Amino acid sequence: MTVSCTRCGAPAAAVMTFNYAEGAVWMDDVTDDIEDYGYLLCADHSDRMTPPHGWTLTDRRTVTRLFAPVQVA
Ligand SMILES: [Zn+2]
């Protein structure tokens, strides 16, 4: 199943969830069961995402780099 960014329709790279009471935002990896919660974001939108003033953003994604560091042979 392919999930897409709620903003632009590109393939989703992250899912963002909120807790209004705590003023907290989390960024997680996209998994198979993310349909029930959160906002799906593509890599571009998740990178540009900034939490509301006074909120904390916790990025819990495992690091996957689009461009791996160049290996010098
Ligand atoms: Zn997007």
N, CA, C, O and the ligand as a Tripos MOL2 file, in Angstrom:
@<TRIPOS>MOLECULE
protein
  293   291    74     0     0
PROTEIN
NO_CHARGES

@<TRIPOS>ATOM
      1 N           0.8380   -1.1950    0.0000 N.3       1 MET1
      2 CA          0.0000    0.0000    0.0000 C.3       1 MET1
      3 C           0.8740    1.2470    0.0000 C.2       1 MET1
      4 O           1.8440    1.3310    0.7530 O.2       1 MET1
      5 N           0.5360    2.1950   -0.8290 N.am      2 THR2
      6 CA          1.2710    3.4460   -0.8550 C.3       2 THR2
      7 C           0.4470    4.5220   -0.1730 C.2       2 THR2
      8 O          -0.7350    4.6990   -0.4670 O.2       2 THR2
      9 N           1.0770    5.2290    0.7310 N.am      3 VAL3
     10 CA          0.4030    6.3430    1.3830 C.3       3 VAL3
     11 C           1.0300    7.6330    0.8820 C.2       3 VAL3
     12 O           2.2080    7.6670    0.5290 O.2       3 VAL3
     13 N           0.2430    8.6790    0.8550 N.am      4 SER4
     14 CA          0.7530    9.9340    0.3100 C.3       4 SER4
     15 C           0.6170   11.0880    1.2790 C.2       4 SER4
     16 O          -0.1970   11.0800    2.2020 O.2       4 SER4
     17 N           1.4420   12.0690    1.0270 N.am      5 CYS5
     18 CA          1.4720   13.3000    1.8010 C.3       5 CYS5
     19 C           0.1040   13.9810    1.7660 C.2       5 CYS5
     20 O          -0.5140   14.1010    0.7090 O.2       5 CYS5
     21 N          -0.3570   14.4220    2.9360 N.am      6 THR6
     22 CA         -1.6540   15.0940    2.9800 C.3       6 THR6
     23 C          -1.5910   16.4830    2.3500 C.2       6 THR6
     24 O          -2.6240   17.0760    2.0380 O.2       6 THR6
     25 N          -0.3930   16.9940    2.1670 N.am      7 ARG7
     26 CA         -0.2470   18.3480    1.6110 C.3       7 ARG7
     27 C          -0.1500   18.3380    0.0990 C.2       7 ARG7
     28 O          -0.7710   19.1610   -0.5740 O.2       7 ARG7
     29 N           0.6340   17.4030   -0.4430 N.am      8 CYS8
     30 CA          0.9200   17.4970   -1.8700 C.3       8 CYS8
     31 C           0.7040   16.1930   -2.6270 C.2       8 CYS8
     32 O           0.7740   16.1800   -3.8560 O.2       8 CYS8
     33 N           0.4440   15.0990   -1.9180 N.am      9 GLY9
     34 CA          0.1790   13.8530   -2.6100 C.3       9 GLY9
     35 C           1.4050   13.0420   -2.9750 C.2       9 GLY9
     36 O           1.2840   11.9560   -3.5420 O.2       9 GLY9
     37 N           2.5930   13.5570   -2.6560 N.am     10 ALA10
     38 CA          3.8180   12.8040   -2.8950 C.3      10 ALA10
     39 C           3.8780   11.6300   -1.9120 C.2      10 ALA10
     40 O           3.1950   11.6550   -0.8880 O.2      10 ALA10
     41 N           4.6760   10.6110   -2.2050 N.am     11 PRO11
     42 CA          4.7730    9.4760   -1.2870 C.3      11 PRO11
     43 C           5.1580    9.9280    0.1200 C.2      11 PRO11
     44 O           6.0870   10.7190    0.2870 O.2      11 PRO11
     45 N           4.4560    9.4350    1.1210 N.am     12 ALA12
     46 CA          4.6940    9.8570    2.4930 C.3      12 ALA12
     47 C           6.0000    9.2780    3.0190 C.2      12 ALA12
     48 O           6.3260    8.1190    2.7630 O.2      12 ALA12
     49 N           6.7360   10.0940    3.7510 N.am     13 ALA13
     50 CA          8.0040    9.6660    4.3310 C.3      13 ALA13
     51 C           7.9550    9.7240    5.8510 C.2      13 ALA13
     52 O           8.8410    9.1900    6.5190 O.2      13 ALA13
     53 N           6.9480   10.3550    6.3950 N.am     14 ALA14
     54 CA          6.8620   10.5090    7.8450 C.3      14 ALA14
     55 C           5.4060   10.6980    8.2360 C.2      14 ALA14
     56 O           4.5790   11.1210    7.4280 O.2      14 ALA14
     57 N           5.1090   10.3790    9.4770 N.am     15 VAL15
     58 CA          3.7810   10.6510   10.0090 C.3      15 VAL15
     59 C           3.9410   11.5350   11.2400 C.2      15 VAL15
     60 O           4.7740   11.2770   12.1090 O.2      15 VAL15
     61 N           3.1260   12.5800   11.2920 N.am     16 MET16
     62 CA          3.2250   13.5590   12.3480 C.3      16 MET16
     63 C           2.0090   13.4470   13.2420 C.2      16 MET16
     64 O           0.8770   13.4050   12.7600 O.2      16 MET16
     65 N           2.2410   13.3990   14.5450 N.am     17 THR17
     66 CA          1.1290   13.3440   15.4890 C.3      17 THR17
     67 C           1.2650   14.4760   16.4990 C.2      17 THR17
     68 O           2.3570   14.9880   16.7430 O.2      17 THR17
     69 N           0.1360   14.8510   17.0770 N.am     18 PHE18
     70 CA          0.0950   15.9770   18.0080 C.3      18 PHE18
     71 C          -0.4550   15.5470   19.3450 C.2      18 PHE18
     72 O          -1.2280   14.5930   19.4410 O.2      18 PHE18
     73 N          -0.0440   16.2700   20.3860 N.am     19 ASN19
     74 CA         -0.7560   16.2100   21.6510 C.3      19 ASN19
     75 C          -0.9660   17.6510   22.0790 C.2      19 ASN19
     76 O          -0.0390   18.3070   22.5560 O.2      19 ASN19
     77 N          -2.1660   18.1340   21.9110 N.am     20 TYR20
     78 CA         -2.4370   19.5410   22.1820 C.3      20 TYR20
     79 C          -2.2350   19.8770   23.6450 C.2      20 TYR20
     80 O          -1.7450   20.9590   23.9680 O.2      20 TYR20
     81 N          -2.6050   18.9690   24.5350 N.am     21 ALA21
     82 CA         -2.4750   19.2260   25.9630 C.3      21 ALA21
     83 C          -1.0260   19.4400   26.3760 C.2      21 ALA21
     84 O          -0.7210   20.2790   27.2240 O.2      21 ALA21
     85 N          -0.1460   18.6650   25.7610 N.am     22 GLU22
     86 CA          1.2760   18.7550   26.1020 C.3      22 GLU22
     87 C           2.0280   19.7440   25.2230 C.2      22 GLU22
     88 O           3.1770   20.0810   25.5070 O.2      22 GLU22
     89 N           1.3960   20.2020   24.1730 N.am     23 GLY23
     90 CA          2.0970   21.0670   23.2360 C.3      23 GLY23
     91 C           3.2470   20.3320   22.5850 C.2      23 GLY23
     92 O           4.3500   20.8640   22.4550 O.2      23 GLY23
     93 N           2.9830   19.1230   22.1820 N.am     24 ALA24
     94 CA          4.0470   18.2790   21.6410 C.3      24 ALA24
     95 C           3.6780   17.7750   20.2480 C.2      24 ALA24
     96 O           2.5180   17.4940   19.9440 O.2      24 ALA24
     97 N           4.7050   17.6730   19.4250 N.am     25 VAL25
     98 CA          4.5590   17.1310   18.0770 C.3      25 VAL25
     99 C           5.5810   16.0250   17.9150 C.2      25 VAL25
    100 O           6.7330   16.1740   18.3220 O.2      25 VAL25
    101 N           5.1690   14.9270   17.3290 N.am     26 TRP26
    102 CA          6.0980   13.8250   17.0680 C.3      26 TRP26
    103 C           6.1490   13.5170   15.5790 C.2      26 TRP26
    104 O           5.1540   13.5970   14.8590 O.2      26 TRP26
    105 N           7.3280   13.1680   15.1630 N.am     27 MET27
    106 CA          7.5260   12.7470   13.7770 C.3      27 MET27
    107 C           7.9950   11.2920   13.8180 C.2      27 MET27
    108 O           9.0030   10.9680   14.4450 O.2      27 MET27
    109 N           7.2530   10.4350   13.1460 N.am     28 ASP28
    110 CA          7.5660    9.0060   13.1800 C.3      28 ASP28
    111 C           7.7060    8.4470   11.7690 C.2      28 ASP28
    112 O           7.2910    9.0490   10.7780 O.2      28 ASP28
    113 N           8.3060    7.2770   11.7350 N.am     29 ASP29
    114 CA          8.3760    6.5490   10.4740 C.3      29 ASP29
    115 C           6.9740    6.1460   10.0300 C.2      29 ASP29
    116 O           6.0830    5.9390   10.8540 O.2      29 ASP29
    117 N           6.7980    6.0410    8.7610 N.am     30 VAL30
    118 CA          5.5390    5.5380    8.2190 C.3      30 VAL30
    119 C           5.5260    4.0230    8.3590 C.2      30 VAL30
    120 O           6.4480    3.3380    7.9160 O.2      30 VAL30
    121 N           4.4720    3.5110    8.9780 N.am     31 THR31
    122 CA          4.3260    2.0690    9.1180 C.3      31 THR31
    123 C           2.9970    1.6530    8.4990 C.2      31 THR31
    124 O           2.2450    2.4910    8.0030 O.2      31 THR31
    125 N           2.7200    0.3800    8.5310 N.am     32 ASP32
    126 CA          1.5170   -0.1180    7.8790 C.3      32 ASP32
    127 C           0.2240    0.2640    8.5840 C.2      32 ASP32
    128 O          -0.8540    0.2030    7.9920 O.2      32 ASP32
    129 N           0.3300    0.6520    9.8310 N.am     33 ASP33
    130 CA         -0.8990    0.9150   10.5880 C.3      33 ASP33
    131 C          -1.0610    2.3860   10.9620 C.2      33 ASP33
    132 O          -1.6670    2.7050   11.9840 O.2      33 ASP33
    133 N          -0.5270    3.2710   10.1470 N.am     34 ILE34
    134 CA         -0.5870    4.6950   10.4840 C.3      34 ILE34
    135 C          -1.8760    5.3660   10.0180 C.2      34 ILE34
    136 O          -2.0720    6.5590   10.2490 O.2      34 ILE34
    137 N          -2.7440    4.6150    9.3710 N.am     35 GLU35
    138 CA         -3.9210    5.2480    8.7960 C.3      35 GLU35
    139 C          -4.8200    5.9100    9.8230 C.2      35 GLU35
    140 O          -5.5070    6.8840    9.5150 O.2      35 GLU35
    141 N          -4.8200    5.3880   11.0410 N.am     36 ASP36
    142 CA         -5.7820    5.8420   12.0280 C.3      36 ASP36
    143 C          -5.4240    7.1530   12.7010 C.2      36 ASP36
    144 O          -6.2700    7.7620   13.3560 O.2      36 ASP36
    145 N          -4.2130    7.5870   12.5520 N.am     37 TYR37
    146 CA         -3.8280    8.7890   13.2790 C.3      37 TYR37
    147 C          -2.7890    9.5740   12.5010 C.2      37 TYR37
    148 O          -2.1320    9.0500   11.6010 O.2      37 TYR37
    149 N          -2.6560   10.8250   12.8610 N.am     38 GLY38
    150 CA         -1.5420   11.6000   12.3620 C.3      38 GLY38
    151 C          -1.7200   12.1420   10.9600 C.2      38 GLY38
    152 O          -2.6670   11.8200   10.2420 O.2      38 GLY38
    153 N          -0.7760   12.9690   10.6120 N.am     39 TYR39
    154 CA         -0.7440   13.5740    9.2970 C.3      39 TYR39
    155 C           0.4390   13.0050    8.5420 C.2      39 TYR39
    156 O           1.5740   13.0410    9.0150 O.2      39 TYR39
    157 N           0.1610   12.4880    7.3830 N.am     40 LEU40
    158 CA          1.2350   11.9410    6.5650 C.3      40 LEU40
    159 C           1.9280   13.0700    5.8210 C.2      40 LEU40
    160 O           1.2850   13.9560    5.2600 O.2      40 LEU40
    161 N           3.2360   13.0180    5.8300 N.am     41 LEU41
    162 CA          4.0080   14.0530    5.1460 C.3      41 LEU41
    163 C           5.0920   13.4100    4.2980 C.2      41 LEU41
    164 O           5.6810   12.3980    4.6790 O.2      41 LEU41
    165 N           5.3410   14.0000    3.1620 N.am     42 CYS42
    166 CA          6.4560   13.5490    2.3300 C.3      42 CYS42
    167 C           7.7660   14.0600    2.9420 C.2      42 CYS42
    168 O           7.7470   14.8270    3.9040 O.2      42 CYS42
    169 N           8.8820   13.6410    2.3900 N.am     43 ALA43
    170 CA         10.1750   14.0550    2.9280 C.3      43 ALA43
    171 C          10.3120   15.5730    2.9100 C.2      43 ALA43
    172 O          10.8130   16.1750    3.8590 O.2      43 ALA43
    173 N           9.8660   16.1700    1.8370 N.am     44 ASP44
    174 CA          9.9850   17.6090    1.6860 C.3      44 ASP44
    175 C           9.1880   18.3520    2.7490 C.2      44 ASP44
    176 O           9.7170   19.2410    3.4170 O.2      44 ASP44
    177 N           7.9160   17.9900    2.9070 N.am     45 HIS45
    178 CA          7.0740   18.6700    3.8800 C.3      45 HIS45
    179 C           7.4890   18.3750    5.3140 C.2      45 HIS45
    180 O           7.3910   19.2470    6.1780 O.2      45 HIS45
    181 N           7.9530   17.1550    5.5790 N.am     46 SER46
    182 CA          8.3760   16.8590    6.9460 C.3      46 SER46
    183 C           9.6300   17.6390    7.3040 C.2      46 SER46
    184 O           9.7960   18.0550    8.4510 O.2      46 SER46
    185 N          10.5160   17.8410    6.3330 N.am     47 ASP47
    186 CA         11.7210   18.6250    6.6030 C.3      47 ASP47
    187 C          11.4030   20.0910    6.8520 C.2      47 ASP47
    188 O          12.0950   20.7640    7.6170 O.2      47 ASP47
    189 N          10.3670   20.5770    6.2090 N.am     48 ARG48
    190 CA         10.0290   21.9920    6.3410 C.3      48 ARG48
    191 C           9.0600   22.2640    7.4790 C.2      48 ARG48
    192 O           8.7710   23.4150    7.8060 O.2      48 ARG48
    193 N           8.5600   21.1810    8.0820 N.am     49 MET49
    194 CA          7.5720   21.3130    9.1350 C.3      49 MET49
    195 C           8.1860   21.9330   10.3940 C.2      49 MET49
    196 O           9.2200   21.4780   10.8830 O.2      49 MET49
    197 N           7.5390   22.9660   10.9020 N.am     50 THR50
    198 CA          7.9730   23.5550   12.1640 C.3      50 THR50
    199 C           6.7810   23.5760   13.1030 C.2      50 THR50
    200 O           5.6750   23.9210   12.6870 O.2      50 THR50
    201 N           6.9840   23.2130   14.3600 N.am     51 PRO51
    202 CA          5.8650   23.1670   15.2980 C.3      51 PRO51
    203 C           5.4060   24.5800   15.6560 C.2      51 PRO51
    204 O           6.1650   25.5370   15.4980 O.2      51 PRO51
    205 N           4.1760   24.7170   16.1330 N.am     52 PRO52
    206 CA          3.6940   26.0220   16.5950 C.3      52 PRO52
    207 C           4.5980   26.5680   17.6900 C.2      52 PRO52
    208 O           5.2790   25.8090   18.3790 O.2      52 PRO52
    209 N           4.5990   27.8810   17.8460 N.am     53 HIS53
    210 CA          5.4460   28.5210   18.8460 C.3      53 HIS53
    211 C           5.1890   27.9400   20.2350 C.2      53 HIS53
    212 O           4.0440   27.8400   20.6750 O.2      53 HIS53
    213 N           6.2560   27.5630   20.9090 N.am     54 GLY54
    214 CA          6.1320   27.0310   22.2540 C.3      54 GLY54
    215 C           5.9350   25.5200   22.3060 C.2      54 GLY54
    216 O           5.9480   24.9210   23.3810 O.2      54 GLY54
    217 N           5.7560   24.9160   21.1500 N.am     55 TRP55
    218 CA          5.5960   23.4650   21.0980 C.3      55 TRP55
    219 C           6.9620   22.8100   20.9530 C.2      55 TRP55
    220 O           7.9300   23.4340   20.5170 O.2      55 TRP55
    221 N           7.0160   21.5480   21.3270 N.am     56 THR56
    222 CA          8.2500   20.8070   21.1270 C.3      56 THR56
    223 C           8.0510   19.7800   20.0190 C.2      56 THR56
    224 O           7.0160   19.1180   19.9430 O.2      56 THR56
    225 N           9.0420   19.6640   19.1780 N.am     57 LEU57
    226 CA          9.0120   18.6770   18.1040 C.3      57 LEU57
    227 C          10.0330   17.5950   18.4120 C.2      57 LEU57
    228 O          11.2170   17.8790   18.5950 O.2      57 LEU57
    229 N           9.5760   16.3690   18.4670 N.am     58 THR58
    230 CA         10.4580   15.2380   18.7080 C.3      58 THR58
    231 C          10.4650   14.3560   17.4670 C.2      58 THR58
    232 O           9.4390   13.8120   17.0590 O.2      58 THR58
    233 N          11.6340   14.2340   16.8870 N.am     59 ASP59
    234 CA         11.7560   13.4120   15.6810 C.3      59 ASP59
    235 C          12.1750   12.0110   16.0970 C.2      59 ASP59
    236 O          13.3160   11.7880   16.5000 O.2      59 ASP59
    237 N          11.2510   11.0770   15.9960 N.am     60 ARG60
    238 CA         11.5240    9.6910   16.4050 C.3      60 ARG60
    239 C          11.8000    8.7890   15.2260 C.2      60 ARG60
    240 O          11.8770    7.5690   15.3730 O.2      60 ARG60
    241 N          11.9490    9.3840   14.0580 N.am     61 ARG61
    242 CA         12.2230    8.5660   12.8860 C.3      61 ARG61
    243 C          13.6080    7.9520   12.9690 C.2      61 ARG61
    244 O          14.5420    8.5590   13.4940 O.2      61 ARG61
    245 N          13.7260    6.7610   12.4520 N.am     62 THR62
    246 CA         15.0510    6.2070   12.2770 C.3      62 THR62
    247 C          15.6690    6.9620   11.1070 C.2      62 THR62
    248 O          14.9870    7.2930   10.1370 O.2      62 THR62
    249 N          16.9180    7.2190   11.2070 N.am     63 VAL63
    250 CA         17.5380    8.0800   10.2060 C.3      63 VAL63
    251 C          17.7100    7.3420    8.9000 C.2      63 VAL63
    252 O          18.4080    6.3310    8.8170 O.2      63 VAL63
    253 N          17.0600    7.8690    7.8870 N.am     64 THR64
    254 CA         17.2700    7.3380    6.5460 C.3      64 THR64
    255 C          17.6310    8.5150    5.6630 C.2      64 THR64
    256 O          16.8040    9.3920    5.4110 O.2      64 THR64
    257 N          18.8150    8.5300    5.2150 N.am     65 ARG65
    258 CA         19.2670    9.6560    4.4010 C.3      65 ARG65
    259 C          18.9690    9.3990    2.9350 C.2      65 ARG65
    260 O          19.2130    8.3150    2.4050 O.2      65 ARG65
    261 N          18.4400   10.4170    2.3050 N.am     66 LEU66
    262 CA         18.1880   10.2960    0.8750 C.3      66 LEU66
    263 C          19.4930   10.1760    0.1050 C.2      66 LEU66
    264 O          19.5930    9.4730   -0.9010 O.2      66 LEU66
    265 N          20.4840   10.8860    0.6140 N.am     67 PHE67
    266 CA         21.7750   10.8790   -0.0580 C.3      67 PHE67
    267 C          22.8180   10.3970    0.9340 C.2      67 PHE67
    268 O          23.2280   11.1350    1.8290 O.2      67 PHE67
    269 N          23.2340    9.1790    0.7720 N.am     68 ALA68
    270 CA         24.2150    8.6000    1.6840 C.3      68 ALA68
    271 C          25.5430    9.3050    1.5290 C.2      68 ALA68
    272 O          25.8860    9.7670    0.4400 O.2      68 ALA68
    273 N          26.3000    9.3910    2.6270 N.am     69 PRO69
    274 CA         27.6220    9.9820    2.5180 C.3      69 PRO69
    275 C          28.4550    9.2430    1.4740 C.2      69 PRO69
    276 O          28.4020    8.0180    1.3600 O.2      69 PRO69
    277 N          29.2010    9.9990    0.7420 N.am     70 VAL70
    278 CA         30.0080    9.3960   -0.3250 C.3      70 VAL70
    279 C          31.1180    8.5570    0.2730 C.2      70 VAL70
    280 O          31.8750    9.0140    1.1290 O.2      70 VAL70
    281 N          31.2010    7.3370   -0.1880 N.am     71 GLN71
    282 CA         32.2650    6.4550    0.2550 C.3      71 GLN71
    283 C          33.4550    6.6140   -0.6800 C.2      71 GLN71
    284 O          33.3470    6.3800   -1.8840 O.2      71 GLN71
    285 N          34.5810    7.0110   -0.1200 N.am     72 VAL72
    286 CA         35.7680    7.1610   -0.9440 C.3      72 VAL72
    287 C          36.5600    5.8620   -0.9130 C.2      72 VAL72
    288 O          37.0330    5.4210    0.1340 O.2      72 VAL72
    289 N          36.6880    5.2710   -2.0740 N.am     73 ALA73
    290 CA         37.3540    3.9670   -2.1440 C.3      73 ALA73
    291 C          38.8630    4.1100   -1.9510 C.2      73 ALA73
    292 O          39.5860    3.1140   -1.9800 O.2      73 ALA73
    293 ZN          4.2960   16.8700    0.6940 Zn       74 ZN74
@<TRIPOS>BOND
     1     1     2 1
     2     2     3 1
     3     3     4 2
     4     3     5 am
     5     5     6 1
     6     6     7 1
     7     7     8 2
     8     7     9 am
     9     9    10 1
    10    10    11 1
    11    11    12 2
    12    11    13 am
    13    13    14 1
    14    14    15 1
    15    15    16 2
    16    15    17 am
    17    17    18 1
    18    18    19 1
    19    19    20 2
    20    19    21 am
    21    21    22 1
    22    22    23 1
    23    23    24 2
    24    23    25 am
    25    25    26 1
    26    26    27 1
    27    27    28 2
    28    27    29 am
    29    29    30 1
    30    30    31 1
    31    31    32 2
    32    31    33 am
    33    33    34 1
    34    34    35 1
    35    35    36 2
    36    35    37 am
    37    37    38 1
    38    38    39 1
    39    39    40 2
    40    39    41 am
    41    41    42 1
    42    42    43 1
    43    43    44 2
    44    43    45 am
    45    45    46 1
    46    46    47 1
    47    47    48 2
    48    47    49 am
    49    49    50 1
    50    50    51 1
    51    51    52 2
    52    51    53 am
    53    53    54 1
    54    54    55 1
    55    55    56 2
    56    55    57 am
    57    57    58 1
    58    58    59 1
    59    59    60 2
    60    59    61 am
    61    61    62 1
    62    62    63 1
    63    63    64 2
    64    63    65 am
    65    65    66 1
    66    66    67 1
    67    67    68 2
    68    67    69 am
    69    69    70 1
    70    70    71 1
    71    71    72 2
    72    71    73 am
    73    73    74 1
    74    74    75 1
    75    75    76 2
    76    75    77 am
    77    77    78 1
    78    78    79 1
    79    79    80 2
    80    79    81 am
    81    81    82 1
    82    82    83 1
    83    83    84 2
    84    83    85 am
    85    85    86 1
    86    86    87 1
    87    87    88 2
    88    87    89 am
    89    89    90 1
    90    90    91 1
    91    91    92 2
    92    91    93 am
    93    93    94 1
    94    94    95 1
    95    95    96 2
    96    95    97 am
    97    97    98 1
    98    98    99 1
    99    99   100 2
   100    99   101 am
   101   101   102 1
   102   102   103 1
   103   103   104 2
   104   103   105 am
   105   105   106 1
   106   106   107 1
   107   107   108 2
   108   107   109 am
   109   109   110 1
   110   110   111 1
   111   111   112 2
   112   111   113 am
   113   113   114 1
   114   114   115 1
   115   115   116 2
   116   115   117 am
   117   117   118 1
   118   118   119 1
   119   119   120 2
   120   119   121 am
   121   121   122 1
   122   122   123 1
   123   123   124 2
   124   123   125 am
   125   125   126 1
   126   126   127 1
   127   127   128 2
   128   127   129 am
   129   129   130 1
   130   130   131 1
   131   131   132 2
   132   131   133 am
   133   133   134 1
   134   134   135 1
   135   135   136 2
   136   135   137 am
   137   137   138 1
   138   138   139 1
   139   139   140 2
   140   139   141 am
   141   141   142 1
   142   142   143 1
   143   143   144 2
   144   143   145 am
   145   145   146 1
   146   146   147 1
   147   147   148 2
   148   147   149 am
   149   149   150 1
   150   150   151 1
   151   151   152 2
   152   151   153 am
   153   153   154 1
   154   154   155 1
   155   155   156 2
   156   155   157 am
   157   157   158 1
   158   158   159 1
   159   159   160 2
   160   159   161 am
   161   161   162 1
   162   162   163 1
   163   163   164 2
   164   163   165 am
   165   165   166 1
   166   166   167 1
   167   167   168 2
   168   167   169 am
   169   169   170 1
   170   170   171 1
   171   171   172 2
   172   171   173 am
   173   173   174 1
   174   174   175 1
   175   175   176 2
   176   175   177 am
   177   177   178 1
   178   178   179 1
   179   179   180 2
   180   179   181 am
   181   181   182 1
   182   182   183 1
   183   183   184 2
   184   183   185 am
   185   185   186 1
   186   186   187 1
   187   187   188 2
   188   187   189 am
   189   189   190 1
   190   190   191 1
   191   191   192 2
   192   191   193 am
   193   193   194 1
   194   194   195 1
   195   195   196 2
   196   195   197 am
   197   197   198 1
   198   198   199 1
   199   199   200 2
   200   199   201 am
   201   201   202 1
   202   202   203 1
   203   203   204 2
   204   203   205 am
   205   205   206 1
   206   206   207 1
   207   207   208 2
   208   207   209 am
   209   209   210 1
   210   210   211 1
   211   211   212 2
   212   211   213 am
   213   213   214 1
   214   214   215 1
   215   215   216 2
   216   215   217 am
   217   217   218 1
   218   218   219 1
   219   219   220 2
   220   219   221 am
   221   221   222 1
   222   222   223 1
   223   223   224 2
   224   223   225 am
   225   225   226 1
   226   226   227 1
   227   227   228 2
   228   227   229 am
   229   229   230 1
   230   230   231 1
   231   231   232 2
   232   231   233 am
   233   233   234 1
   234   234   235 1
   235   235   236 2
   236   235   237 am
   237   237   238 1
   238   238   239 1
   239   239   240 2
   240   239   241 am
   241   241   242 1
   242   242   243 1
   243   243   244 2
   244   243   245 am
   245   245   246 1
   246   246   247 1
   247   247   248 2
   248   247   249 am
   249   249   250 1
   250   250   251 1
   251   251   252 2
   252   251   253 am
   253   253   254 1
   254   254   255 1
   255   255   256 2
   256   255   257 am
   257   257   258 1
   258   258   259 1
   259   259   260 2
   260   259   261 am
   261   261   262 1
   262   262   263 1
   263   263   264 2
   264   263   265 am
   265   265   266 1
   266   266   267 1
   267   267   268 2
   268   267   269 am
   269   269   270 1
   270   270   271 1
   271   271   272 2
   272   271   273 am
   273   273   274 1
   274   274   275 1
   275   275   276 2
   276   275   277 am
   277   277   278 1
   278   278   279 1
   279   279   280 2
   280   279   281 am
   281   281   282 1
   282   282   283 1
   283   283   284 2
   284   283   285 am
   285   285   286 1
   286   286   287 1
   287   287   288 2
   288   287   289 am
   289   289   290 1
   290   290   291 1
   291   291   292 2
@<TRIPOS>SUBSTRUCTURE
     1 MET1         2 RESIDUE 1 A MET
     2 THR2         6 RESIDUE 1 A THR
     3 VAL3        10 RESIDUE 1 A VAL
     4 SER4        14 RESIDUE 1 A SER
     5 CYS5        18 RESIDUE 1 A CYS
     6 THR6        22 RESIDUE 1 A THR
     7 ARG7        26 RESIDUE 1 A ARG
     8 CYS8        30 RESIDUE 1 A CYS
     9 GLY9        34 RESIDUE 1 A GLY
    10 ALA10       38 RESIDUE 1 A ALA
    11 PRO11       42 RESIDUE 1 A PRO
    12 ALA12       46 RESIDUE 1 A ALA
    13 ALA13       50 RESIDUE 1 A ALA
    14 ALA14       54 RESIDUE 1 A ALA
    15 VAL15       58 RESIDUE 1 A VAL
    16 MET16       62 RESIDUE 1 A MET
    17 THR17       66 RESIDUE 1 A THR
    18 PHE18       70 RESIDUE 1 A PHE
    19 ASN19       74 RESIDUE 1 A ASN
    20 TYR20       78 RESIDUE 1 A TYR
    21 ALA21       82 RESIDUE 1 A ALA
    22 GLU22       86 RESIDUE 1 A GLU
    23 GLY23       90 RESIDUE 1 A GLY
    24 ALA24       94 RESIDUE 1 A ALA
    25 VAL25       98 RESIDUE 1 A VAL
    26 TRP26      102 RESIDUE 1 A TRP
    27 MET27      106 RESIDUE 1 A MET
    28 ASP28      110 RESIDUE 1 A ASP
    29 ASP29      114 RESIDUE 1 A ASP
    30 VAL30      118 RESIDUE 1 A VAL
    31 THR31      122 RESIDUE 1 A THR
    32 ASP32      126 RESIDUE 1 A ASP
    33 ASP33      130 RESIDUE 1 A ASP
    34 ILE34      134 RESIDUE 1 A ILE
    35 GLU35      138 RESIDUE 1 A GLU
    36 ASP36      142 RESIDUE 1 A ASP
    37 TYR37      146 RESIDUE 1 A TYR
    38 GLY38      150 RESIDUE 1 A GLY
    39 TYR39      154 RESIDUE 1 A TYR
    40 LEU40      158 RESIDUE 1 A LEU
    41 LEU41      162 RESIDUE 1 A LEU
    42 CYS42      166 RESIDUE 1 A CYS
    43 ALA43      170 RESIDUE 1 A ALA
    44 ASP44      174 RESIDUE 1 A ASP
    45 HIS45      178 RESIDUE 1 A HIS
    46 SER46      182 RESIDUE 1 A SER
    47 ASP47      186 RESIDUE 1 A ASP
    48 ARG48      190 RESIDUE 1 A ARG
    49 MET49      194 RESIDUE 1 A MET
    50 THR50      198 RESIDUE 1 A THR
    51 PRO51      202 RESIDUE 1 A PRO
    52 PRO52      206 RESIDUE 1 A PRO
    53 HIS53      210 RESIDUE 1 A HIS
    54 GLY54      214 RESIDUE 1 A GLY
    55 TRP55      218 RESIDUE 1 A TRP
    56 THR56      222 RESIDUE 1 A THR
    57 LEU57      226 RESIDUE 1 A LEU
    58 THR58      230 RESIDUE 1 A THR
    59 ASP59      234 RESIDUE 1 A ASP
    60 ARG60      238 RESIDUE 1 A ARG
    61 ARG61      242 RESIDUE 1 A ARG
    62 THR62      246 RESIDUE 1 A THR
    63 VAL63      250 RESIDUE 1 A VAL
    64 THR64      254 RESIDUE 1 A THR
    65 ARG65      258 RESIDUE 1 A ARG
    66 LEU66      262 RESIDUE 1 A LEU
    67 PHE67      266 RESIDUE 1 A PHE
    68 ALA68      270 RESIDUE 1 A ALA
    69 PRO69      274 RESIDUE 1 A PRO
    70 VAL70      278 RESIDUE 1 A VAL
    71 GLN71      282 RESIDUE 1 A GLN
    72 VAL72      286 RESIDUE 1 A VAL
    73 ALA73      290 RESIDUE 1 A ALA
    74 ZN74       293 GROUP 0 **** ****
